[in-house]
Amino acid sequence: MPDIKILTEADLRDLVPLDVDAVDCIEQGFTTLAQGGVVMPPIMTLMVPDHNGEVCVKSAYVPGIDSFAMKMSPGFFDNPKLGLPSTSGLMVLFSSRTGMLEALLLDNGYLTDVRTAAAGAVSARHLARADATRVCVIGAGVQARLQLMALTLVRDINSAVIWARDGAKAKAMAASLSDELGFDVTASTDAAAAVASADIVVATTPATTPVIMADWLHPGQLVIAMGSDQEHKGELAPECLTKATLYVPDAQAQCAIKGELRSAIEAGIVPADRRFAELGDVTSGKAAGRQSDSDIIIADLTGTGVQDTAIATLAKQRAMTAGKGSSFTS
């Protein structure tokens, strides 16, 4: 039996930082998805309503990648009250040729955080105005921080504003990010004004009622909605999709069930049979992205199994090269 590699969260943080290479890795995943041949089953979700929890299982076989990942990703949103992170989990990597177990990535959700932030950067790289400099982040959790950091990798961001229901948390994060990123990051108590001030708006919450309204949006903006990944969630008022010049889902079939598209279809604002170019169609050049500096564009990111296979495989490759982790034979 082949050796099985075990990598801890500490190993993975060293091996896979949030950098341009991670963004490129996730972009290639989207491009491959658009080229066909990917096998990506629907997300399996286990709800734990008594404890405000959910567990998602995602996977994808990607032609040309030697391994495929199975990811188990819990989100228990009352955990911060217990002094625990909201998200955790792990990835399991198998050989695409033999199905044999290759690696256990005990990342506690770290790789998911990186690949999710990288997807935001991919969206901005292809859909934001070239001169975009101002960001609004809705939310003040781990992903809020990482999304802003990721955007600095693809655009010359020089200011940001954070709005969150917990104003004290937004203020603390703004101060921390100002020091870390070297530009002005402030907290706002006015969500509408915060959104209106920005070239790029990123929504990073598990909200079940809209936190962004259509009349807050203005020409030239990119809105990246990445918090809705379940049937009961939604960060954008459905009317936002009709105000957009272009709507770009990461995977339309998935967004129609779990993303912002779902609520727009349910509201009768978007026909259920309307087809949209996906993010991979844009990254691969099969479809156009931003056509004008005045376009309002919405990217609907529900998170795909392709991203998990791509980032997990990158982690394994780097671990093998660096001799990181421990091995055992089953």
N, C-alpha and C positions, 0 to 999 in steps of 0.2 A: 504493500500500500504506500502511496506517496505521502511525504511529510505534509502536515497541515500547519500553516503559519498562523500564529496568534499575535495580533497587534492590539495594544492598549490605546486608550484615548491619548495618553502622553506621546506614544509612538506616532500616532496619526497626526497630532498637532504639529509635530516636527516635520513629518513627511509631506503633508498637504496643507500648506498655508493658503490663505485666501490671497491669491496673486493672479497675475495675468495668465500664467500657465493653467491655473484652475479654470479661469474664464474660457480660455481657448479649448480646454478639454470638454466643458459643458456645451460650448458652441458646436463643436464637432459632433457631439451626441445629437443635438437637435438637427443638424444637417443630415446625419445618417438616417434619422427617423423619417425625414422628408423623402429620402431616396428609396424607401421601400425595403421590405424584407425583414424589418424589425417585428418581433413577436412581443407584444406588450399587453398582458391580460388586464382586465379591469381591476381597480384597487379593491382589495378586501379590507373591510372596516369592521372592527369590533367596538361597539359602543359600551361604555361603562357609566351609565347615567347616574348611578348613586354617588359617584365621586368625580363628576364633571370630567370624565376621561374618555379617550378614544385610542384605538391602536390601529394603525394602517399597515398593510403589507403590500409592498410594491416590488415589481421585478420587470426585467426585459431581457430577451435574447437579442443581441445586436450583431448582425453579420460582420465579420472582420475583427471582432473582439474575442480573445481567446477564453474569456470567462464571462459568467453572468452572475449578478447579485440578486439575492433575496433580502429585502430590508424589512425589519420590524420596527415600527416607529410609534411609540406611545406619546400621547399628548394629554397630560393631566393638569388642567388649567387652574386648579385650586392649590397646586403644589407650592407656589411661592409663599402662601400663608403658613406652610409647614417648613419653610426654609429650604425647599427643594426646587430644582429647575422644572419648568413646565414640560420639557421634552427630554427624551432619553432614547435608548434603543441600541440596535446593533445591525450589522450587515454580515451575511454569510455568502461566501464566494465559491462558486462551483466551476469546474472545467466545462467549457462549451462543447468539447469533443467527447468527453467520457462521462460527464455528470458527477465526477468524483469531487468530494469536498476539498477545497484548496486553502481556504483561509477563513478565520473568524476575526472580524473587525469590531472590536469592543469599543466603539467610538462614543457611546452615550449621546448619540445624535449629532456629534460634531461634523461628520461628513455630510449629513443632511443640511446642516446649517451652511456649510461652505457651498454645496452645490446649489442651494436655494438662492444664496446671495449672488453666486456666479451667474445664475439665470437672469437675475435682475440686471446685472452688468451687460449680459448679452443683449437683452432687450434695449438697454440704453445705447449700446454701441451701434445698433442698427435702426433704432426708431426715435431716438432723441435728436433734437437739433444739434448741429455741430458746435454751436456756440453756447450750449446749455451750461450754466454755471451755478444756478440756485436750485436747492433741493428742499422739498418738504417731506418729512417722514411722519407718517401717522402710526403711532405706537411707540413704546419705549422698552421693548424686550430685547432679547439677544439678536433677533433678526433685524430689528430696527437699526441697531449699531452696525451689523455686518452689511446691510444693504447700502448704507451711506459709505462705508469703507470701500465696498465693491464699485460703487459709482465713480469714485475718485480714480479708479484704474482705467476708465474708458472716457472720461470727460474731465475738463479742467474746472472742477467744482471749487468755488471759493466762498460759499456761504450755505448754511442750512438752518432750517427751523424744524423743531420737533413739537408735535402736539400729541398728547395722550390723555386718556381719562384721568389717570393719576398724574396730576400736575407736578407733584414733588419729584416723582420718578423721571418725568420728562426734563425737569430742570437739572437734576443730578446727571442725567445722561448727556445733556447738552454741554455742561461744564466739562465733563470727562472727555467728550469727543473734541471739544475746542482745543484742549491741551494735546490730545493725541494726534489730531489731523493738522493742526497749525492754522486753522482758519475759523471764522466766526460761526459758532453754532449756538443758537438761542432756543429757548422754550417759549411756546405761545399758549395762551389760554383761549384763543379764538381760532377754531379749526378752519373756518371759511377764509379768514385773512391769511392764515398760513398756507393754505392750498393756493390761493390766488397769487401769492408772492413768488411762486416757484416755477421753474422751467420743467423740472422732473418731480413728480409726486409719487411716493412709494407708500402703499398701505400694507401694514405688517401685523394686523390684529386678527384675533379669532372672533371678530364681531359677528353677531347674528342679526343685527339691524344696521342699516347704512351709516357709515361715518363720513362719506363724501357725497355731496349733492351735485346734481348736474349744473345748476346755475353758478357753482363755484369755479367751473372750468373755463379756461379762455384759450384762444388760438395760440398754437405753438407748443402746448404742453404735451408731455408724455406722462401718462398715469400707469404705474406698474402696480397691479392689484395681486398680491401674492398670499393673502391671508385666508381666502376662501378655498378650502379643499374638502369640504363636506357638504352634504345636502342642506344642512340647516344654517350654513354660514353665508355671509355676504357683506362686503364692505362698501360697495358702490350702490347708490340709488339706481334702479334699472334704467332710468332716463339718461344716465350718463352714456350708455351705449348708443343711443340715438343722436346724442350731441357729438359723438366722436366721428372724425373723418374716416378713421381706420380702427378696426378692432382686430387684435391678433391674439388668438389663444395658443397656449403651448401644445395642447392636444384637444381638438374641438369636441370629440366624443366624450372626453373626460370633463371638459368645462361645461358641457350641456347638462351634466349631472351634478357636478360639485363646484363649479366656478361661478363667476359673475354672470356668465351667459345663462345659467340656469334660471336666475331670478328674472332676467329680461324676457326669457321665453315664457315663464310662468305668468308674467305681467301682460303678456300679449304684445310686447313692444318689438320683439324680434321673432320672425317666423321660425318654427322649429326645424324647417327644412332648408334654411338659408345656409350656404356654405361660405366659410371664411378661409383665407390663407393662414396657415399656422406659422409659428415662429421659425420652425425649421425650413419652411418654404422661403422665408425671407433670408435666413442666413445662407441658404444654398443658392440663392439667386433665382429661384423658380418664381418668386413673387416679389413685387416692389414693396419697399418699406415706406419711409417718409418721402413724400413727393414735394412738399412745400413747407417753408418755415411756419406757415400758419395752420398746418394740420394739427388737430387734436387726436392723439393716438392713445388707445388703451391696450395694454398687454395684460392678459389674463393668465396668471401662472398658478396652476394647481399642483405642480410637481409631478414629474414623470419617472417611471422606472428606468428609462434610458439614462437619465441623469445619475441615478444610483449605480447602475452598471458601469457607467463611464468613470465616475469618481472613485468607485471601489477598485476598479482595475488599475487606475492610475496609482492608487495607494499601494496595491500589491506590487506593482512593477518597481516603484521607488523603494519599497521595503526590501525587495530582492537585491536591488543594486547596492543599497546602503548596508545590507546585512542586519536590518532592524528586526525586532520582534523575536519571539521564541517559536520553536517548532516541536511537534510531537507526531508520532506515528500511531494511528488508531489500530 
